[in-house]
Amino acid sequence: MTLSPTEQHLIARIDPEPMLQQVLAWSAINTGTRNLTGLAHQADVLAAAFSALPGDIALEQGAAVSAVGSDGQRETIAHGRNLVLRVRPSARRRVLLTGHMDTVFAADHPFQVARWRDDAVLNGPGVADMKGGIAVMLAALAAFEASPAAARMGYDVLVNADEETGSLSSAPLIARLATGKAAALTFEPAALPDGTLAGARAGSGNFSVVIHGRSAHAGRNPADGRNAVVAAARLVLALTALAGPDISVNPARIDGGSANNVVPDLAIVRFNIRPRDDPAAARFAAALAEAVAQVEQDCEVAAHIHGALSRPPKPLTPAAEALFHLVRDCGAALGQTIGWQPSGGVCDGNNIAAAGVPVVDTMGVRGGAIHSADEYLIVPSLGERARLAALVLHRLAGGE
């Protein structure tokens, strides 16, 4: 499918240079998920940038979230505010665009400064995941607003502040904004440096199992104790046995314990699961309850499960396939080859798909090595992906 004169004019409005300057400025702001000061600064900066678009902007606080601390007690975790922009809310056809402002790099992480590897590759915190994607989204929307089709379609924008830790605080907001949308685009970086998109995704859940035993002297009366660390070790082995072709289980950490001469009365097992589909998730939930009950019985301890499947599996439904085909056709019209493949990674696209909305969730820049100090952005992809997203929006507004 070739570009119409209107579409040629639309993509000609994309200017990569301001986008690059935004990425450089935004990557200089540390926005680790727990850095509330940095996130507040970034939210204000983004609100100013997105004010160039029509509509109403708000910085919304997410839901309260609790986590299990090292003492086994639940504690409330504070989160940053989420940027929400609503444009033409009364339009009959509306779409959702999402991104995240947080990164995995804490305020004290050594990776804080962007640097050029060569003329086309920028290494820096969040440049690909996903401050580059936010710049792509903003540029695409600005170009789309100049399209005559824009008046026929409204949209919501969400840039949340806790995606890197599972969007637990912003999940209700994602669900609310996704409701009733015709389609959604999320601006995570491409799955591969060549621009390949992520198709079907596994789900993800983080869990903590708090185990309470009974302390005793390790030399005088160890038999009177109930060793929580031993119980934790048994649970880890049981969890490992639950992994299979349709689900991965990763026991990641055991907290707790005591002095060497004390039978420990507290241990916390922390683990992640990645089910490929809903039946696998359901089977695991039942098997986890059985495994915990067996450990309680065998070790004479008490155990409590904290956590849930926070990101449901994202299958490639017929509606989602149709949206992927639209993106592929838009890419072809721009001379870009667009493909997709399954991914074990998760993102807000999982949550959006769970609301019944077709979503392509890797519309952001090309790059790689995300979540490491080698993270990089392929700078020409800023313009490439902004043109792609603008054209997709234009054709969505036409009813495709």
DRENFITOR-210848 format. One record per residue (C-alpha): x, y, z; chain; residue number from 0. Coordinates in pm, 1 decimal, padded with zeros to 6 digits, m for minus. Each point is the difference from the previous one (the first is absolute). Example, Ala and Ser with C-alpha at 12.3 -4.5 7.8 and 13.67 -1.06 7.14 Angstrom:
// DRENFITOR-210848
{pt {01230.0; m00450.0; 00780.0}; "A"; 0} {pt {00137.0; 00344.0; m00066.0}; "A"; 1} 
***
This chain:
// DRENFITOR-210848
{pt {00000.0; 00000.0; 00000.0}; "A"; 0} {pt {00148.1; 00333.8; m00107.8}; "A"; 1} {pt {m00021.5; 00334.8; 00175.4}; "A"; 2} {pt {m00272.2; 00244.7; m00096.3}; "A"; 3} {pt {00091.9; 00369.7; m00041.0}; "A"; 4} {pt {m00158.0; 00066.4; 00340.9}; "A"; 5} {pt {00212.1; m00272.8; 00156.5}; "A"; 6} {pt {00315.0; 00131.2; m00168.4}; "A"; 7} {pt {m00070.0; 00340.1; 00150.7}; "A"; 8} {pt {m00066.2; m00162.3; 00336.9}; "A"; 9} {pt {00332.2; m00182.1; 00027.7}; "A"; 10} {pt {00189.6; 00299.3; m00139.4}; "A"; 11} {pt {m00086.8; 00180.3; 00322.3}; "A"; 12} {pt {00218.5; m00238.0; 00204.9}; "A"; 13} {pt {00323.7; 00171.7; 00102.8}; "A"; 14} {pt {00243.4; m00233.9; 00181.0}; "A"; 15} {pt {00225.9; 00273.9; 00140.4}; "A"; 16} {pt {m00237.8; 00128.0; 00271.5}; "A"; 17} {pt {m00068.7; m00361.0; 00093.1}; "A"; 18} {pt {00370.0; m00065.6; 00053.4}; "A"; 19} {pt {00032.1; 00308.9; 00216.9}; "A"; 20} {pt {m00293.4; m00121.4; 00209.8}; "A"; 21} {pt {00159.3; m00340.7; 00049.4}; "A"; 22} {pt {00329.1; 00156.5; 00105.8}; "A"; 23} {pt {m00172.7; 00229.4; 00247.8}; "A"; 24} {pt {m00234.7; m00265.2; 00137.8}; "A"; 25} {pt {00270.4; m00265.3; 00039.1}; "A"; 26} {pt {00192.6; 00247.2; 00218.0}; "A"; 27} {pt {m00283.9; m00017.1; 00255.6}; "A"; 28} {pt {00033.8; m00307.1; 00218.6}; "A"; 29} {pt {m00338.1; m00170.2; 00015.5}; "A"; 30} {pt {00063.2; m00327.2; 00175.8}; "A"; 31} {pt {m00338.9; m00129.5; 00111.9}; "A"; 32} {pt {00076.4; 00077.4; 00365.6}; "A"; 33} {pt {00147.3; 00346.0; m00068.2}; "A"; 34} {pt {m00313.9; 00201.5; 00071.3}; "A"; 35} {pt {00182.0; 00333.0; m00029.2}; "A"; 36} {pt {00133.5; m00082.7; m00344.6}; "A"; 37} {pt {m00335.7; m00136.1; m00113.1}; "A"; 38} {pt {m00175.9; 00315.7; 00118.4}; "A"; 39} {pt {00243.0; 00211.4; m00203.0}; "A"; 40} {pt {m00043.2; m00220.9; m00305.9}; "A"; 41} {pt {m00379.9; 00008.3; 00031.7}; "A"; 42} {pt {00000.4; 00378.7; 00003.5}; "A"; 43} {pt {00232.2; 00013.1; m00301.8}; "A"; 44} {pt {m00217.1; m00244.6; m00192.9}; "A"; 45} {pt {m00317.7; 00186.7; 00090.6}; "A"; 46} {pt {00152.2; 00313.6; m00150.2}; "A"; 47} {pt {00105.1; m00186.2; m00315.5}; "A"; 48} {pt {m00338.7; m00169.4; m00052.5}; "A"; 49} {pt {m00181.3; 00329.9; 00055.6}; "A"; 50} {pt {00080.9; 00072.6; m00365.0}; "A"; 51} {pt {m00282.0; m00243.1; m00080.9}; "A"; 52} {pt {m00370.0; 00080.5; 00042.6}; "A"; 53} {pt {m00188.6; m00146.7; 00292.4}; "A"; 54} {pt {00023.6; m00006.3; 00377.0}; "A"; 55} {pt {00313.3; m00109.5; 00188.8}; "A"; 56} {pt {00001.3; m00136.3; 00353.5}; "A"; 57} {pt {00264.0; m00153.6; 00224.8}; "A"; 58} {pt {m00182.7; m00278.3; 00180.2}; "A"; 59} {pt {00112.2; m00195.8; 00302.8}; "A"; 60} {pt {m00032.8; m00374.5; m00034.9}; "A"; 61} {pt {m00145.4; m00257.2; 00237.4}; "A"; 62} {pt {00160.5; m00094.3; 00329.9}; "A"; 63} {pt {00238.9; m00295.2; m00023.8}; "A"; 64} {pt {00141.5; m00216.9; 00275.8}; "A"; 65} {pt {00305.9; m00224.0; 00000.0}; "A"; 66} {pt {00155.2; m00243.2; 00244.2}; "A"; 67} {pt {00301.5; 00145.7; 00176.4}; "A"; 68} {pt {00304.3; m00187.1; 00127.4}; "A"; 69} {pt {m00174.6; m00041.4; 00336.9}; "A"; 70} {pt {m00291.4; m00183.3; m00161.0}; "A"; 71} {pt {m00241.5; 00286.0; 00058.8}; "A"; 72} {pt {m00194.7; 00178.2; m00271.5}; "A"; 73} {pt {00100.4; 00357.9; m00067.7}; "A"; 74} {pt {m00149.7; 00266.1; m00224.9}; "A"; 75} {pt {00217.1; 00099.0; m00296.4}; "A"; 76} {pt {m00025.3; 00356.9; m00131.0}; "A"; 77} {pt {m00015.9; 00058.0; m00376.6}; "A"; 78} {pt {00031.6; 00295.8; m00232.0}; "A"; 79} {pt {m00284.3; 00175.7; m00178.9}; "A"; 80} {pt {m00124.1; m00110.5; m00341.3}; "A"; 81} {pt {m00052.2; 00236.4; m00291.6}; "A"; 82} {pt {m00342.7; m00023.7; m00163.9}; "A"; 83} {pt {m00106.2; 00195.9; m00309.2}; "A"; 84} {pt {m00354.7; m00024.1; m00135.7}; "A"; 85} {pt {m00072.1; 00129.2; m00349.6}; "A"; 86} {pt {m00345.2; 00010.2; m00158.2}; "A"; 87} {pt {m00162.9; m00217.6; 00268.8}; "A"; 88} {pt {m00337.7; 00017.8; m00174.3}; "A"; 89} {pt {00128.9; m00146.4; m00329.4}; "A"; 90} {pt {m00170.7; m00324.2; m00099.3}; "A"; 91} {pt {00332.7; m00163.2; m00087.8}; "A"; 92} {pt {00276.5; 00028.4; 00257.0}; "A"; 93} {pt {00339.8; m00162.0; 00049.9}; "A"; 94} {pt {00251.0; m00027.1; 00284.6}; "A"; 95} {pt {00370.5; 00081.6; m00013.1}; "A"; 96} {pt {00223.5; m00093.4; 00291.6}; "A"; 97} {pt {00356.0; 00030.8; 00118.9}; "A"; 98} {pt {00192.5; 00013.2; 00325.3}; "A"; 99} {pt {00232.8; 00260.3; 00147.2}; "A"; 100} {pt {00173.9; m00223.2; 00255.1}; "A"; 101} {pt {00320.7; m00194.3; m00057.8}; "A"; 102} {pt {00178.1; m00283.0; 00181.5}; "A"; 103} {pt {00291.4; 00226.3; 00094.2}; "A"; 104} {pt {m00020.7; 00125.3; 00358.5}; "A"; 105} {pt {00121.5; 00343.7; 00108.0}; "A"; 106} {pt {00326.2; m00153.4; 00127.7}; "A"; 107} {pt {00060.4; m00220.5; m00306.2}; "A"; 108} {pt {00328.5; 00083.3; m00177.2}; "A"; 109} {pt {m00173.8; 00016.3; m00340.8}; "A"; 110} {pt {m00127.4; 00358.1; m00013.2}; "A"; 111} {pt {00150.3; 00173.2; m00305.8}; "A"; 112} {pt {m00063.2; m00046.6; m00372.6}; "A"; 113} {pt {00291.7; m00023.7; m00240.3}; "A"; 114} {pt {00038.2; m00051.5; m00374.1}; "A"; 115} {pt {00139.9; m00329.7; m00123.3}; "A"; 116} {pt {00004.7; 00128.7; m00356.0}; "A"; 117} {pt {m00200.3; 00239.4; m00215.7}; "A"; 118} {pt {m00307.7; m00225.1; 00004.2}; "A"; 119} {pt {00007.8; m00172.5; 00340.2}; "A"; 120} {pt {m00066.9; 00166.0; 00334.9}; "A"; 121} {pt {00073.8; m00185.2; 00324.0}; "A"; 122} {pt {m00188.0; 00126.2; 00303.8}; "A"; 123} {pt {m00244.7; m00080.7; 00281.1}; "A"; 124} {pt {m00351.6; m00035.8; m00134.6}; "A"; 125} {pt {00084.7; 00119.2; m00352.0}; "A"; 126} {pt {m00169.4; m00308.8; m00146.8}; "A"; 127} {pt {m00211.2; m00116.2; 00294.7}; "A"; 128} {pt {m00177.6; 00223.3; m00039.8}; "A"; 129} {pt {00065.7; 00370.2; m00013.2}; "A"; 130} {pt {00071.4; m00041.0; m00367.6}; "A"; 131} {pt {m00341.5; m00162.6; m00031.5}; "A"; 132} {pt {m00169.0; 00292.5; 00174.7}; "A"; 133} {pt {00164.0; 00238.6; m00246.4}; "A"; 134} {pt {m00125.8; m00216.6; m00288.5}; "A"; 135} {pt {m00352.8; 00001.1; 00142.6}; "A"; 136} {pt {m00006.7; 00376.9; 00045.5}; "A"; 137} {pt {00135.2; 00072.3; m00349.1}; "A"; 138} {pt {m00244.4; m00244.0; m00159.6}; "A"; 139} {pt {m00295.5; 00158.2; 00179.3}; "A"; 140} {pt {00110.6; 00351.0; m00093.6}; "A"; 141} {pt {00017.9; m00102.3; m00366.5}; "A"; 142} {pt {m00332.2; m00185.5; 00020.9}; "A"; 143} {pt {m00172.6; 00312.7; 00135.5}; "A"; 144} {pt {00077.7; 00168.7; m00332.3}; "A"; 145} {pt {m00183.9; m00275.7; m00188.0}; "A"; 146} {pt {m00356.2; 00070.5; m00117.4}; "A"; 147} {pt {m00088.6; m00343.7; 00141.5}; "A"; 148} {pt {00093.6; 00104.8; 00354.6}; "A"; 149} {pt {m00338.6; 00156.1; 00069.0}; "A"; 150} {pt {m00162.6; m00342.3; m00044.4}; "A"; 151} {pt {00198.7; m00175.4; 00274.2}; "A"; 152} {pt {00074.1; 00072.9; 00363.8}; "A"; 153} {pt {00266.0; m00151.2; 00219.9}; "A"; 154} {pt {00132.5; m00031.8; 00351.1}; "A"; 155} {pt {00370.1; 00010.0; 00083.2}; "A"; 156} {pt {00140.1; m00164.6; 00311.8}; "A"; 157} {pt {00364.1; 00031.2; 00104.6}; "A"; 158} {pt {00025.9; m00190.0; 00326.3}; "A"; 159} {pt {00266.1; 00003.0; 00268.8}; "A"; 160} {pt {00024.5; m00364.0; 00107.1}; "A"; 161} {pt {00012.7; m00219.9; m00310.2}; "A"; 162} {pt {00343.2; m00136.8; 00084.6}; "A"; 163} {pt {m00131.3; m00149.2; 00324.9}; "A"; 164} {pt {m00313.7; m00148.8; m00154.3}; "A"; 165} {pt {m00240.1; 00297.8; m00018.5}; "A"; 166} {pt {m00162.9; m00111.9; 00323.6}; "A"; 167} {pt {m00091.9; 00356.2; 00097.1}; "A"; 168} {pt {m00111.5; 00108.3; m00347.1}; "A"; 169} {pt {m00179.8; m00324.7; m00097.2}; "A"; 170} {pt {m00348.8; 00130.8; 00092.4}; "A"; 171} {pt {00070.0; 00313.0; m00204.6}; "A"; 172} {pt {00109.4; m00207.6; m00299.7}; "A"; 173} {pt {m00316.4; m00209.9; 00022.4}; "A"; 174} {pt {m00220.5; 00308.3; 00024.7}; "A"; 175} {pt {00161.0; 00177.8; m00294.6}; "A"; 176} {pt {00002.3; m00313.6; m00216.2}; "A"; 177} {pt {m00375.0; m00055.2; 00039.2}; "A"; 178} {pt {m00186.9; 00055.9; m00324.9}; "A"; 179} {pt {00304.3; 00077.3; m00213.6}; "A"; 180} {pt {00012.9; m00119.5; m00360.5}; "A"; 181} {pt {00374.2; m00065.6; 00017.0}; "A"; 182} {pt {00312.3; 00083.5; 00198.1}; "A"; 183} {pt {00363.7; 00078.3; m00072.8}; "A"; 184} {pt {00269.4; m00031.8; 00264.9}; "A"; 185} {pt {00343.2; 00147.7; m00063.9}; "A"; 186} {pt {00232.9; m00257.1; 00151.5}; "A"; 187} {pt {00316.9; m00045.0; m00209.0}; "A"; 188} {pt {m00012.7; m00241.9; m00290.4}; "A"; 189} {pt {00056.2; m00363.3; 00094.3}; "A"; 190} {pt {00310.1; m00015.0; m00220.9}; "A"; 191} {pt {00238.1; 00268.8; m00127.6}; "A"; 192} {pt {m00134.3; m00050.3; m00353.0}; "A"; 193} {pt {m00342.7; 00126.3; 00109.2}; "A"; 194} {pt {m00174.6; m00334.1; 00049.3}; "A"; 195} {pt {m00308.0; 00030.5; 00221.2}; "A"; 196} {pt {m00094.2; m00218.2; 00296.1}; "A"; 197} {pt {m00310.0; m00206.2; m00081.0}; "A"; 198} {pt {m00144.7; m00239.2; 00253.9}; "A"; 199} {pt {00140.0; 00041.2; 00351.1}; "A"; 200} {pt {00016.7; m00221.8; 00305.2}; "A"; 201} {pt {m00154.0; 00126.3; 00322.6}; "A"; 202} {pt {00188.8; 00087.4; 00315.8}; "A"; 203} {pt {m00054.3; m00007.1; 00373.9}; "A"; 204} {pt {00225.0; 00077.3; 00295.9}; "A"; 205} {pt {m00057.6; m00181.6; 00327.8}; "A"; 206} {pt {00132.4; m00007.9; 00354.5}; "A"; 207} {pt {m00067.6; m00290.2; 00234.3}; "A"; 208} {pt {00057.9; 00094.5; 00363.7}; "A"; 209} {pt {00090.0; m00299.2; 00217.5}; "A"; 210} {pt {m00021.0; 00015.4; 00380.6}; "A"; 211} {pt {00173.1; m00274.9; 00197.4}; "A"; 212} {pt {00112.8; m00013.0; 00362.8}; "A"; 213} {pt {00336.3; 00113.4; 00132.3}; "A"; 214} {pt {00213.2; m00213.6; 00231.8}; "A"; 215} {pt {00363.4; m00038.3; 00103.4}; "A"; 216} {pt {00190.2; m00180.4; m00272.7}; "A"; 217} {pt {00206.9; m00195.9; 00251.1}; "A"; 218} {pt {m00209.7; m00049.3; 00311.6}; "A"; 219} {pt {m00346.1; m00074.0; m00137.9}; "A"; 220} {pt {m00010.1; 00015.2; m00381.3}; "A"; 221} {pt {m00282.0; m00255.3; m00010.6}; "A"; 222} {pt {m00228.0; 00252.1; 00168.2}; "A"; 223} {pt {00045.4; 00236.9; m00293.3}; "A"; 224} {pt {m00171.8; 00004.2; m00335.9}; "A"; 225} {pt {00251.4; 00111.7; m00259.8}; "A"; 226} {pt {m00156.4; 00253.6; m00238.7}; "A"; 227} {pt {00304.0; m00003.4; m00230.6}; "A"; 228} {pt {m00024.6; m00376.8; m00044.8}; "A"; 229} {pt {m00369.0; 00042.6; m00079.6}; "A"; 230} {pt {00089.7; 00272.7; m00249.0}; "A"; 231} {pt {00254.4; m00227.7; m00168.1}; "A"; 232} {pt {m00261.6; m00273.3; m00033.7}; "A"; 233} {pt {m00242.7; 00247.5; m00151.2}; "A"; 234} {pt {00260.1; 00116.8; m00252.9}; "A"; 235} {pt {00053.6; m00359.0; m00114.5}; "A"; 236} {pt {m00375.6; m00048.5; m00027.2}; "A"; 237} {pt {m00034.2; 00320.9; m00202.5}; "A"; 238} {pt {00276.3; m00107.2; m00235.6}; "A"; 239} {pt {m00188.1; m00323.2; m00067.9}; "A"; 240} {pt {m00306.2; 00199.5; m00110.8}; "A"; 241} {pt {00179.4; 00149.1; m00303.0}; "A"; 242} {pt {m00080.2; m00146.5; m00339.0}; "A"; 243} {pt {m00042.3; 00077.9; m00371.4}; "A"; 244} {pt {m00294.0; 00230.9; 00068.2}; "A"; 245} {pt {00137.8; 00180.9; 00306.0}; "A"; 246} {pt {00335.5; 00109.8; 00140.0}; "A"; 247} {pt {00054.3; 00031.5; 00373.8}; "A"; 248} {pt {00296.4; 00197.2; 00131.2}; "A"; 249} {pt {00073.3; m00016.8; 00374.7}; "A"; 250} {pt {00200.2; 00320.7; 00031.1}; "A"; 251} {pt {00074.8; 00060.6; 00366.5}; "A"; 252} {pt {m00032.4; m00129.5; 00356.0}; "A"; 253} {pt {m00006.4; 00261.0; 00276.6}; "A"; 254} {pt {00005.0; m00061.9; 00372.4}; "A"; 255} {pt {00208.1; m00232.6; 00211.6}; "A"; 256} {pt {00175.6; 00070.0; 00326.6}; "A"; 257} {pt {00332.9; m00038.9; 00180.5}; "A"; 258} {pt {00184.8; m00325.5; m00059.5}; "A"; 259} {pt {m00084.6; m00124.8; 00349.8}; "A"; 260} {pt {m00374.7; 00067.5; m00030.2}; "A"; 261} {pt {m00261.6; m00208.8; m00179.4}; "A"; 262} {pt {m00151.5; 00265.1; m00232.4}; "A"; 263} {pt {m00367.4; 00077.7; 00042.5}; "A"; 264} {pt {m00046.8; 00216.0; m00311.8}; "A"; 265} {pt {00070.0; m00042.4; m00371.0}; "A"; 266} {pt {m00148.7; 00161.9; m00308.5}; "A"; 267} {pt {00009.8; m00166.1; m00341.2}; "A"; 268} {pt {m00031.7; 00241.7; m00292.2}; "A"; 269} {pt {m00061.4; m00125.3; m00352.1}; "A"; 270} {pt {m00135.3; 00088.2; m00344.2}; "A"; 271} {pt {m00216.1; m00205.0; m00235.4}; "A"; 272} {pt {m00053.8; 00036.9; m00376.3}; "A"; 273} {pt {m00303.6; m00200.6; m00119.7}; "A"; 274} {pt {m00049.5; m00027.6; m00374.9}; "A"; 275} {pt {m00379.7; m00011.0; 00026.5}; "A"; 276} {pt {m00287.6; 00026.8; 00245.1}; "A"; 277} {pt {m00035.4; m00377.3; 00062.4}; "A"; 278} {pt {00367.5; m00017.2; 00101.6}; "A"; 279} {pt {m00052.3; 00288.9; 00241.3}; "A"; 280} {pt {m00303.5; m00170.2; 00153.8}; "A"; 281} {pt {00182.3; m00331.6; 00039.9}; "A"; 282} {pt {00290.8; 00175.2; 00168.9}; "A"; 283} {pt {m00225.9; 00179.9; 00247.3}; "A"; 284} {pt {m00145.0; m00332.5; 00112.9}; "A"; 285} {pt {00339.6; m00171.0; 00010.4}; "A"; 286} {pt {00153.4; 00286.0; 00201.5}; "A"; 287} {pt {m00269.6; m00028.7; 00265.8}; "A"; 288} {pt {00062.6; m00375.1; 00022.3}; "A"; 289} {pt {00377.9; 00044.5; 00020.2}; "A"; 290} {pt {m00026.2; 00257.7; 00278.7}; "A"; 291} {pt {m00243.3; m00219.5; 00193.6}; "A"; 292} {pt {00236.4; m00297.3; m00031.7}; "A"; 293} {pt {00294.3; 00202.2; 00131.3}; "A"; 294} {pt {m00211.0; 00121.3; 00290.4}; "A"; 295} {pt {m00090.2; m00357.8; 00088.3}; "A"; 296} {pt {00345.4; m00153.1; m00046.0}; "A"; 297} {pt {00194.1; 00275.5; 00176.9}; "A"; 298} {pt {m00263.2; 00100.0; 00256.7}; "A"; 299} {pt {00012.3; 00365.0; m00103.0}; "A"; 300} {pt {m00254.5; 00261.5; m00102.5}; "A"; 301} {pt {00022.6; 00154.7; m00346.0}; "A"; 302} {pt {m00183.3; 00286.4; m00171.4}; "A"; 303} {pt {m00005.0; 00078.8; m00372.5}; "A"; 304} {pt {00025.5; 00362.8; m00113.8}; "A"; 305} {pt {m00021.0; 00098.4; m00366.3}; "A"; 306} {pt {m00195.1; m00086.5; m00311.9}; "A"; 307} {pt {00016.2; m00023.8; m00376.1}; "A"; 308} {pt {00027.3; 00372.8; m00067.8}; "A"; 309} {pt {00041.7; m00027.2; m00377.6}; "A"; 310} {pt {m00228.9; m00256.7; m00166.9}; "A"; 311} {pt {00127.8; m00186.4; m00307.9}; "A"; 312} {pt {m00053.9; 00190.8; m00324.0}; "A"; 313} {pt {m00106.3; m00230.3; m00283.9}; "A"; 314} {pt {m00000.9; 00112.3; m00361.0}; "A"; 315} {pt {m00377.1; 00021.9; m00058.2}; "A"; 316} {pt {m00158.5; 00058.6; m00343.4}; "A"; 317} {pt {m00062.5; 00364.7; 00091.7}; "A"; 318} {pt {00361.7; 00040.5; 00108.6}; "A"; 319} {pt {00120.0; m00165.7; m00321.7}; "A"; 320} {pt {m00204.5; 00248.5; m00201.6}; "A"; 321} {pt {00171.6; 00287.1; 00181.2}; "A"; 322} {pt {00343.0; m00154.7; m00059.1}; "A"; 323} {pt {m00084.7; m00030.7; m00369.2}; "A"; 324} {pt {m00095.1; 00367.6; m00009.4}; "A"; 325} {pt {00335.5; 00092.3; 00155.8}; "A"; 326} {pt {00179.7; m00228.5; m00246.7}; "A"; 327} {pt {m00180.9; 00160.1; m00296.0}; "A"; 328} {pt {00080.6; 00348.6; 00125.5}; "A"; 329} {pt {00362.1; m00103.3; 00033.4}; "A"; 330} {pt {00003.2; m00133.0; m00355.6}; "A"; 331} {pt {m00138.4; 00330.4; m00128.1}; "A"; 332} {pt {00290.9; 00172.9; 00175.5}; "A"; 333} {pt {00261.9; m00244.7; m00126.3}; "A"; 334} {pt {00029.8; m00167.5; 00341.5}; "A"; 335} {pt {m00015.3; m00377.8; 00036.4}; "A"; 336} {pt {m00208.4; m00081.4; 00308.0}; "A"; 337} {pt {m00029.1; m00348.6; 00147.1}; "A"; 338} {pt {m00083.6; m00138.5; 00342.7}; "A"; 339} {pt {00082.4; m00295.4; 00219.0}; "A"; 340} {pt {m00104.8; m00137.7; 00341.9}; "A"; 341} {pt {00170.8; 00138.2; 00308.4}; "A"; 342} {pt {00054.3; m00121.7; 00354.4}; "A"; 343} {pt {00020.0; 00359.7; 00116.3}; "A"; 344} {pt {m00299.2; 00188.1; 00137.4}; "A"; 345} {pt {m00120.1; 00359.5; 00002.1}; "A"; 346} {pt {m00313.8; 00211.0; 00026.9}; "A"; 347} {pt {m00114.3; m00156.0; m00326.2}; "A"; 348} {pt {m00089.7; m00309.6; 00204.7}; "A"; 349} {pt {m00232.4; 00207.1; 00217.3}; "A"; 350} {pt {m00156.4; 00173.3; m00298.1}; "A"; 351} {pt {m00063.3; m00328.6; m00180.6}; "A"; 352} {pt {m00163.2; m00136.5; 00316.4}; "A"; 353} {pt {m00258.0; 00278.5; m00038.5}; "A"; 354} {pt {m00092.3; m00144.6; m00340.5}; "A"; 355} {pt {00176.9; 00269.4; m00204.8}; "A"; 356} {pt {00229.9; m00089.5; m00293.4}; "A"; 357} {pt {00344.1; 00144.4; 00064.5}; "A"; 358} {pt {00339.8; 00026.5; m00164.6}; "A"; 359} {pt {00233.8; 00069.0; 00288.0}; "A"; 360} {pt {00344.3; 00045.0; m00160.2}; "A"; 361} {pt {m00058.3; 00312.8; m00207.4}; "A"; 362} {pt {00300.1; 00174.2; 00154.7}; "A"; 363} {pt {00353.8; 00043.9; m00123.3}; "A"; 364} {pt {00247.8; m00253.9; m00125.8}; "A"; 365} {pt {00280.2; m00069.9; 00244.0}; "A"; 366} {pt {00110.2; m00263.0; 00247.3}; "A"; 367} {pt {00177.4; m00111.9; 00317.5}; "A"; 368} {pt {m00282.5; 00148.2; 00206.3}; "A"; 369} {pt {00015.7; m00033.4; 00379.9}; "A"; 370} {pt {00379.6; 00017.9; m00016.2}; "A"; 371} {pt {00267.4; 00267.6; m00013.7}; "A"; 372} {pt {00042.5; m00091.6; m00368.4}; "A"; 373} {pt {m00352.4; 00117.0; m00091.3}; "A"; 374} {pt {00002.4; 00174.8; m00336.1}; "A"; 375} {pt {m00224.8; 00184.3; m00243.7}; "A"; 376} {pt {00042.9; m00018.4; m00377.9}; "A"; 377} {pt {m00059.9; 00369.1; m00058.8}; "A"; 378} {pt {m00139.8; m00014.3; m00358.0}; "A"; 379} {pt {m00282.2; m00215.2; 00137.2}; "A"; 380} {pt {m00147.5; 00305.3; 00176.1}; "A"; 381} {pt {m00121.7; 00136.2; m00331.9}; "A"; 382} {pt {m00076.4; m00344.6; m00142.7}; "A"; 383} {pt {m00226.5; m00106.5; 00281.8}; "A"; 384} {pt {m00169.8; 00339.3; 00036.0}; "A"; 385} {pt {m00093.8; m00010.0; m00369.6}; "A"; 386} {pt {m00126.4; m00355.8; 00044.6}; "A"; 387} {pt {m00213.2; 00088.5; 00304.0}; "A"; 388} {pt {m00140.2; 00314.0; m00163.6}; "A"; 389} {pt {m00104.8; m00196.0; m00306.6}; "A"; 390} {pt {m00157.7; m00274.0; 00213.8}; "A"; 391} {pt {m00200.3; 00261.6; 00190.3}; "A"; 392} {pt {m00109.7; 00165.2; m00324.9}; "A"; 393} {pt {m00128.2; m00329.5; m00140.8}; "A"; 394} {pt {m00163.9; m00098.4; 00328.5}; "A"; 395} {pt {m00187.8; 00328.7; m00014.8}; "A"; 396} {pt {m00124.3; m00100.1; m00343.6}; "A"; 397} {pt {m00156.5; m00312.9; 00144.4}; "A"; 398} {pt {00271.2; m00254.4; m00075.8}; "A"; 399} 
***
